[in-house]
């Protein structure tokens, strides 16, 4: 361990700031959507883009962020990501219309991608040769991201009630400043690794593919599938997917090595992880609007209503490691996914007159199951793949999870587009779709254990 690692807690806190702000901005915006929609008179499709511009840029750029850190040093990339994230947050906070806000959110997502792989690389460098210390650090790094994504709606509701929706973005300024100061003071730079060429064609095609496919769903919901626009965008997305697969199969240094998907552990993790994010991101998007536009909660009440999602996620996350060690990663993944599926099924029963106590069981089961499933899923993946491709495998997993989340927002948002009655019916249909999808994902995860 390096000399600096004599302060392990500060090192983990500094490295975790990147994952914390990245995950916080996935969810904190959900309770601000009603206020943003009123401020800009924005329709549902534009609110979907406020969420998805961030998630899509984050998903696509995650594929190259690790390679960039290897080329110029992870600490440089990490600090640059924090600075750029702060600048993009200012642009979001000062936006005068939906177009500017969506552009700012895309910039936030691209900057956020520079924070995730480099922060893990810094932890790996600082705790090199100390397997126990590295496992401890990664555990807390993961917990920081999980807690922040669960706590985002609660914090967002409190900020909107006390100040204004713009502070949902401006709150990142002190967080990024603390992260930069801590990183420069306690974490040494890791030397660059072998400078492999960046797969720019693959990166560009990945961005075009995920943006076009998700955009087609959003615009199809707004314009109708009889309109030529969404169909053209859908064809562009499918062509980009085909081109991406062709390029990656021939690239000497692909951003997403296709051979990995021949390993059952990788393909299962990607499928199940994408399904979990699809359901969670999509339903939380609809819930933020449901609580305020259908039930009549204010932003503070809506934020506090999300509190059970935070609490049960923390509790289940803390117990996940021990349960995985005792029962196995595949089994705990299946159990966690089924618990979440039960929670989504319960949300399908909610209506405009539902009380918080009727919402509570579903709100507790959904993140409770995810808190068990996601660490188990990641642990199972890392235990099954060769260490030489572990970084690429986790990068692909995280990118696919984020892309799945963006697709969930597009699909569930389209189902809930309209007034309060449409939001309620969209919420119920979303709950049914999510539950059925996760039952299938649990079956896939369980099959892996039998192979």
C-alpha positions as CSV (number, residue, x, y, z in Angstrom):
1,X,0.0,0.0,0.0
2,X,1.3,3.5,-0.7
3,X,2.2,5.9,2.0
4,X,-0.8,8.0,1.3
5,X,-3.0,5.1,2.1
6,X,-2.3,5.7,5.7
7,X,-5.4,7.9,5.4
8,X,-7.7,5.3,3.9
9,X,-11.0,6.9,4.9
10,X,-10.2,10.2,3.3
11,X,-9.0,8.4,0.1
12,X,-12.2,6.4,-0.2
13,X,-14.3,9.6,0.5
14,X,-12.5,11.5,-2.2
15,X,-12.8,8.7,-4.8
16,X,-16.4,8.2,-3.9
17,X,-17.4,11.8,-4.6
18,X,-17.3,11.1,-8.3
19,X,-19.7,8.2,-8.1
20,X,-21.8,10.0,-5.6
21,X,-22.5,13.1,-7.8
22,X,-22.9,10.9,-10.9
23,X,-25.6,8.8,-9.3
24,X,-27.2,11.7,-7.4
25,X,-28.0,13.4,-10.7
26,X,-29.6,10.4,-12.1
27,X,-32.5,10.6,-9.6
28,X,-32.5,14.0,-7.9
29,X,-34.1,15.6,-11.0
30,X,-37.2,13.4,-10.8
31,X,-39.1,15.5,-8.2
32,X,-38.1,18.7,-10.1
33,X,-39.8,17.6,-13.3
34,X,-43.2,19.1,-12.3
35,X,-41.6,22.4,-11.5
36,X,-39.5,22.4,-14.6
37,X,-42.5,21.5,-16.7
38,X,-44.4,24.5,-15.3
39,X,-41.5,26.9,-15.5
40,X,-40.9,26.2,-19.2
41,X,-44.4,24.9,-20.2
42,X,-42.6,21.8,-21.3
43,X,-44.5,18.7,-22.5
44,X,-43.8,15.2,-21.3
45,X,-41.4,14.4,-24.2
46,X,-39.1,17.3,-23.2
47,X,-39.2,16.2,-19.5
48,X,-38.1,12.8,-20.7
49,X,-35.2,14.3,-22.5
50,X,-34.2,16.2,-19.4
51,X,-33.6,12.8,-17.7
52,X,-32.5,10.8,-20.7
53,X,-30.0,13.3,-22.1
54,X,-28.0,12.8,-19.0
55,X,-28.3,9.0,-18.8
56,X,-27.6,8.5,-22.5
57,X,-24.4,10.6,-22.5
58,X,-23.3,8.9,-19.3
59,X,-24.0,5.4,-20.7
60,X,-22.2,5.9,-24.0
61,X,-19.2,7.7,-22.7
62,X,-18.6,5.2,-19.9
63,X,-17.3,2.9,-22.6
64,X,-14.2,5.1,-23.3
65,X,-13.7,6.8,-19.9
66,X,-11.6,4.0,-18.5
67,X,-9.3,3.9,-21.6
68,X,-8.9,7.7,-21.4
69,X,-7.8,7.4,-17.8
70,X,-5.3,4.7,-18.8
71,X,-3.8,7.1,-21.4
72,X,-3.4,10.3,-19.4
73,X,-3.7,9.2,-15.8
74,X,-6.9,8.5,-13.8
75,X,-6.5,11.4,-11.3
76,X,-6.2,14.0,-14.1
77,X,-9.3,12.6,-15.8
78,X,-11.2,12.4,-12.4
79,X,-10.4,16.0,-11.5
80,X,-11.2,17.2,-15.0
81,X,-14.5,15.3,-14.7
82,X,-15.4,17.0,-11.4
83,X,-14.6,20.5,-12.9
84,X,-16.6,19.8,-16.1
85,X,-19.5,18.4,-14.1
86,X,-19.6,21.5,-12.0
87,X,-19.6,23.7,-15.1
88,X,-22.4,21.7,-16.7
89,X,-24.4,21.9,-13.5
90,X,-24.1,25.7,-13.6
91,X,-25.4,25.6,-17.2
92,X,-28.4,23.5,-16.1
93,X,-29.1,25.8,-13.1
94,X,-29.0,28.9,-15.3
95,X,-31.0,27.5,-18.2
96,X,-33.7,29.7,-19.7
97,X,-35.5,27.1,-21.6
98,X,-35.8,23.3,-22.1
99,X,-33.3,23.2,-25.0
100,X,-30.6,24.8,-22.9
101,X,-31.4,22.5,-19.9
102,X,-31.3,19.4,-22.1
103,X,-28.0,20.4,-23.5
104,X,-26.6,21.0,-20.0
105,X,-27.8,17.6,-18.9
106,X,-26.0,15.9,-21.8
107,X,-22.8,17.8,-20.8
108,X,-23.4,16.6,-17.2
109,X,-23.7,13.0,-18.4
110,X,-20.5,13.2,-20.5
111,X,-18.6,14.7,-17.6
112,X,-20.1,12.1,-15.2
113,X,-18.6,9.3,-17.3
114,X,-15.2,10.7,-16.6
115,X,-15.7,10.1,-12.8
116,X,-16.7,6.5,-12.6
117,X,-13.9,4.3,-14.1
118,X,-11.1,6.6,-13.0
119,X,-12.3,6.7,-9.4
120,X,-12.1,2.9,-9.3
121,X,-8.7,2.9,-11.0
122,X,-7.5,5.3,-8.3
123,X,-8.7,3.0,-5.5
124,X,-7.1,0.0,-7.2
125,X,-3.8,1.9,-7.4
126,X,-3.8,3.2,-3.9
127,X,-4.7,-0.2,-2.4
128,X,-2.5,-2.2,-4.7
129,X,-1.3,-5.3,-3.0
130,X,-4.0,-5.0,-0.2
131,X,-6.9,-7.1,-1.3
132,X,-8.8,-6.6,1.9
133,X,-8.3,-2.8,1.8
134,X,-9.4,-2.7,-1.8
135,X,-12.5,-4.7,-1.2
136,X,-13.4,-2.5,1.8
137,X,-12.9,0.7,-0.4
138,X,-14.9,-0.7,-3.3
139,X,-17.7,-1.6,-0.9
140,X,-18.0,1.9,0.4
141,X,-17.6,3.4,-3.1
142,X,-20.5,1.2,-4.2
143,X,-22.6,2.2,-1.2
144,X,-22.0,5.9,-1.8
145,X,-23.5,5.6,-5.3
146,X,-26.4,3.4,-4.2
147,X,-27.3,5.7,-1.3
148,X,-27.0,8.8,-3.4
149,X,-29.3,7.5,-6.2
150,X,-31.9,6.5,-3.6
151,X,-31.6,9.7,-1.6
152,X,-31.7,12.0,-4.7
153,X,-35.5,12.5,-4.8
154,X,-35.6,13.2,-1.0
155,X,-32.8,15.8,-1.3
156,X,-34.4,17.3,-4.5
157,X,-37.8,17.7,-2.8
158,X,-36.3,19.5,0.2
159,X,-34.2,21.8,-2.1
160,X,-37.2,22.8,-4.2
161,X,-39.4,23.5,-1.2
162,X,-36.7,25.6,0.5
163,X,-35.2,27.3,-2.5
164,X,-36.0,26.6,-6.2
165,X,-35.7,23.8,-8.7
166,X,-32.5,25.2,-10.1
167,X,-30.8,24.2,-6.8
168,X,-31.3,20.6,-7.8
169,X,-28.4,21.3,-10.2
170,X,-26.5,24.0,-8.3
171,X,-26.0,21.8,-5.2
172,X,-23.3,20.0,-7.2
173,X,-21.0,23.0,-7.0
174,X,-19.9,22.5,-3.4
175,X,-19.9,18.7,-3.8
176,X,-17.5,18.9,-6.8
177,X,-15.4,21.5,-5.1
178,X,-14.9,19.2,-2.0
179,X,-14.2,16.3,-4.3
180,X,-11.5,18.2,-6.2
181,X,-9.8,19.5,-3.0
182,X,-9.8,16.1,-1.4
183,X,-8.5,14.3,-4.5
184,X,-5.6,16.7,-5.0
185,X,-4.7,16.6,-1.3
186,X,-4.9,12.9,-0.5
187,X,-4.8,10.7,-3.6
188,X,-1.6,10.3,-5.6
189,X,-1.6,10.1,-9.4
190,X,-1.6,6.6,-10.8
191,X,0.9,6.2,-13.7
192,X,-0.7,5.8,-17.1
193,X,-0.9,2.3,-18.4
194,X,-0.1,1.1,-21.9
195,X,-1.6,3.7,-24.2
196,X,-4.0,1.7,-26.3
197,X,-5.7,3.6,-29.1
198,X,-9.2,4.9,-28.4
199,X,-11.9,3.3,-30.4
200,X,-13.5,6.5,-31.6
201,X,-15.6,4.9,-34.3
202,X,-17.1,2.4,-31.8
203,X,-17.6,5.2,-29.3
204,X,-19.4,7.4,-31.8
205,X,-21.6,4.6,-33.1
206,X,-22.6,3.6,-29.5
207,X,-23.7,7.2,-28.8
208,X,-25.7,7.4,-32.0
209,X,-27.3,4.0,-31.5
210,X,-28.5,4.5,-27.9
211,X,-29.6,8.1,-28.5
212,X,-31.6,7.2,-31.7
213,X,-33.3,4.1,-30.3
214,X,-34.4,5.9,-27.1
215,X,-35.2,9.0,-29.0
216,X,-37.5,7.0,-31.4
217,X,-39.5,5.8,-28.4
218,X,-39.8,9.3,-26.9
219,X,-40.8,10.9,-30.2
220,X,-43.1,8.0,-31.1
221,X,-45.0,8.6,-27.9
222,X,-45.3,12.3,-28.6
223,X,-46.0,12.3,-32.4
224,X,-47.5,8.8,-32.8
225,X,-45.9,5.9,-34.7
226,X,-47.8,6.9,-37.8
227,X,-45.5,10.0,-38.1
228,X,-42.4,9.3,-40.3
229,X,-40.0,11.1,-37.9
230,X,-39.9,8.4,-35.1
231,X,-39.7,5.7,-37.8
232,X,-36.7,7.3,-39.5
233,X,-34.9,7.8,-36.2
234,X,-35.6,4.1,-35.3
235,X,-34.1,3.0,-38.6
236,X,-31.0,5.2,-37.9
237,X,-30.7,3.6,-34.5
238,X,-30.9,0.0,-35.9
239,X,-28.4,0.8,-38.6
240,X,-26.1,2.3,-36.0
241,X,-26.4,-0.9,-33.9
242,X,-25.4,-3.0,-36.9
243,X,-22.5,-0.7,-37.7
244,X,-21.4,-0.8,-34.1
245,X,-21.3,-4.6,-34.0
246,X,-19.4,-4.7,-37.3
247,X,-16.8,-2.2,-36.1
248,X,-16.4,-3.8,-32.7
249,X,-15.9,-7.3,-34.3
250,X,-12.9,-5.9,-36.3
251,X,-11.4,-3.3,-34.0
252,X,-8.1,-4.3,-32.3
253,X,-9.1,-2.3,-29.2
254,X,-12.9,-2.3,-29.0
255,X,-14.8,-0.3,-26.4
256,X,-17.1,-3.3,-25.9
257,X,-15.3,-6.6,-26.7
258,X,-18.0,-8.8,-28.2
259,X,-16.2,-12.0,-27.2
260,X,-17.1,-11.2,-23.6
261,X,-20.7,-11.9,-24.3
262,X,-20.0,-15.5,-25.1
263,X,-19.4,-15.9,-21.3
264,X,-22.7,-16.6,-19.6
265,X,-21.8,-14.5,-16.6
266,X,-21.4,-11.4,-18.7
267,X,-24.5,-11.8,-20.8
268,X,-26.6,-12.7,-17.8
269,X,-25.3,-9.7,-15.8
270,X,-26.0,-7.3,-18.7
271,X,-29.5,-8.6,-19.3
272,X,-30.5,-8.6,-15.6
273,X,-28.8,-5.3,-14.8
274,X,-30.4,-3.6,-17.8
275,X,-33.8,-4.9,-16.7
276,X,-33.4,-3.7,-13.2
277,X,-32.4,-0.2,-14.4
278,X,-35.2,-0.1,-17.0
279,X,-37.8,-0.8,-14.4
280,X,-36.4,1.5,-11.7
281,X,-35.5,4.6,-13.7
282,X,-38.7,4.4,-15.7
283,X,-41.0,4.0,-12.7
284,X,-39.2,6.6,-10.5
285,X,-39.7,9.0,-13.4
286,X,-43.4,8.4,-13.5
287,X,-43.7,8.3,-9.7
288,X,-42.3,11.9,-9.4
289,X,-45.1,13.1,-11.7
290,X,-47.7,10.8,-10.1
291,X,-47.1,12.1,-6.6
292,X,-47.4,15.8,-7.6
293,X,-49.8,15.8,-10.5
294,X,-52.2,13.0,-9.6
295,X,-52.0,12.7,-5.8
296,X,-51.4,16.4,-5.2
297,X,-48.2,16.4,-3.1
298,X,-45.9,19.4,-3.0
299,X,-42.3,18.9,-3.9
300,X,-41.2,18.5,-0.3
301,X,-43.9,15.9,0.4
302,X,-43.1,14.0,-2.8
303,X,-39.4,14.0,-1.9
304,X,-40.1,12.6,1.6
305,X,-42.4,10.0,0.1
306,X,-39.3,8.5,-1.6
307,X,-37.7,8.1,1.8
308,X,-38.5,4.4,2.1
309,X,-36.7,3.8,-1.2
310,X,-33.6,5.2,0.5
311,X,-33.9,3.4,3.8
312,X,-34.6,-0.1,2.5
313,X,-31.9,0.2,-0.2
314,X,-29.3,1.0,2.5
315,X,-30.4,-1.9,4.7
316,X,-30.4,-4.5,2.0
317,X,-27.1,-3.3,0.6
318,X,-25.5,-3.7,4.0
319,X,-26.7,-7.3,4.2
320,X,-26.1,-8.3,0.6
321,X,-22.4,-9.2,1.0
322,X,-23.0,-11.7,3.8
323,X,-25.9,-13.2,2.1
324,X,-24.0,-13.7,-1.2
325,X,-21.2,-15.3,0.8
326,X,-23.6,-17.8,2.4
327,X,-26.1,-18.5,-0.4
328,X,-24.2,-17.6,-3.7
329,X,-24.4,-14.7,-6.1
330,X,-26.9,-16.2,-8.6
331,X,-29.4,-17.2,-5.9
332,X,-29.3,-13.8,-4.2
333,X,-29.6,-12.0,-7.5
334,X,-32.8,-14.0,-8.2
335,X,-34.2,-13.3,-4.7
336,X,-33.5,-9.6,-5.0
337,X,-35.0,-9.3,-8.4
338,X,-38.1,-11.2,-7.3
339,X,-38.5,-8.9,-4.3
340,X,-38.4,-5.9,-6.6
341,X,-40.9,-7.5,-9.0
342,X,-43.3,-7.9,-6.1
343,X,-42.9,-4.2,-5.3
344,X,-43.6,-3.1,-8.9
345,X,-46.7,-5.4,-8.9
346,X,-48.0,-3.5,-5.8
347,X,-47.5,-0.1,-7.5
348,X,-49.8,-1.3,-10.2
349,X,-52.7,-1.1,-7.7
350,X,-52.2,2.6,-6.9
351,X,-54.6,5.3,-7.9
352,X,-55.1,9.1,-7.5
353,X,-56.7,8.6,-4.1
354,X,-54.1,6.2,-2.7
355,X,-52.6,7.1,0.7
356,X,-48.9,7.0,1.5
357,X,-49.5,3.8,3.5
358,X,-50.8,2.1,0.4
359,X,-47.7,3.2,-1.4
360,X,-45.3,2.1,1.3
361,X,-45.0,-1.7,0.7
362,X,-44.1,-1.3,-3.0
363,X,-41.8,1.6,-2.2
364,X,-40.0,-0.6,0.3
365,X,-39.7,-3.8,-1.7
366,X,-38.5,-2.2,-5.0
367,X,-35.2,-0.8,-3.6
368,X,-34.9,-3.5,-1.0
369,X,-34.7,-6.1,-3.8
370,X,-32.3,-4.0,-5.8
371,X,-30.0,-3.5,-2.8
372,X,-29.6,-7.3,-2.7
373,X,-29.5,-8.0,-6.4
374,X,-27.0,-5.4,-7.8
375,X,-24.1,-6.2,-5.4
376,X,-24.7,-9.9,-6.0
377,X,-24.9,-9.4,-9.7
378,X,-21.6,-7.5,-9.8
379,X,-19.9,-9.9,-7.4
380,X,-20.9,-12.8,-9.5
381,X,-19.6,-11.2,-12.7
382,X,-16.2,-10.4,-11.2
383,X,-15.9,-13.9,-9.8
384,X,-16.7,-15.4,-13.2
385,X,-14.5,-13.5,-15.6
386,X,-10.8,-13.4,-16.0
387,X,-9.1,-10.5,-14.2
388,X,-7.6,-9.2,-17.5
389,X,-11.1,-8.3,-18.7
390,X,-12.8,-7.5,-15.4
391,X,-12.5,-3.7,-16.0
392,X,-14.0,-4.0,-19.5
393,X,-16.7,-6.3,-18.3
394,X,-17.8,-3.9,-15.5
395,X,-17.6,-1.0,-17.9
396,X,-19.9,-2.7,-20.4
397,X,-22.3,-3.7,-17.5
398,X,-22.6,-0.2,-16.2
399,X,-23.0,1.3,-19.7
400,X,-25.8,-1.2,-20.5
401,X,-27.5,-0.6,-17.2
402,X,-27.6,3.1,-17.8
403,X,-28.9,2.6,-21.4
404,X,-31.6,0.3,-19.9
405,X,-32.5,3.1,-17.5
406,X,-32.8,5.6,-20.3
407,X,-35.1,3.2,-22.3
408,X,-37.3,2.8,-19.2
409,X,-37.8,6.5,-18.9
410,X,-38.7,6.6,-22.6
411,X,-41.2,3.7,-22.5
412,X,-42.9,4.4,-19.2
413,X,-42.9,8.2,-19.8
414,X,-44.7,7.6,-23.1
415,X,-47.3,5.5,-21.3
416,X,-47.9,8.3,-18.7
417,X,-48.0,11.2,-21.1
418,X,-51.0,13.4,-20.4
419,X,-53.1,14.6,-17.5
420,X,-53.6,13.0,-14.0
421,X,-55.8,10.1,-15.3
422,X,-53.2,9.2,-18.0
423,X,-50.4,9.4,-15.4
424,X,-52.2,7.0,-13.1
425,X,-53.0,4.5,-15.9
426,X,-49.4,4.8,-17.1
427,X,-48.1,4.1,-13.6
428,X,-50.3,1.0,-13.3
429,X,-49.2,-0.3,-16.7
430,X,-45.6,0.4,-15.9
431,X,-45.8,-1.5,-12.7
432,X,-47.2,-4.6,-14.5
433,X,-44.6,-4.4,-17.3
434,X,-41.8,-4.0,-14.8
435,X,-43.0,-6.9,-12.6
436,X,-43.3,-9.3,-15.6
437,X,-39.9,-8.2,-17.0
438,X,-38.2,-8.8,-13.6
439,X,-39.8,-12.2,-13.1
440,X,-38.2,-13.2,-16.4
441,X,-34.9,-11.7,-15.4
442,X,-35.0,-13.7,-12.1
443,X,-35.5,-16.8,-14.1
444,X,-32.4,-16.0,-16.3
445,X,-30.3,-15.3,-13.2
446,X,-31.5,-18.6,-11.6
447,X,-30.6,-20.6,-14.8
448,X,-27.0,-19.4,-14.5
449,X,-26.7,-21.1,-11.1
450,X,-27.6,-24.5,-12.6
451,X,-25.1,-24.3,-15.5
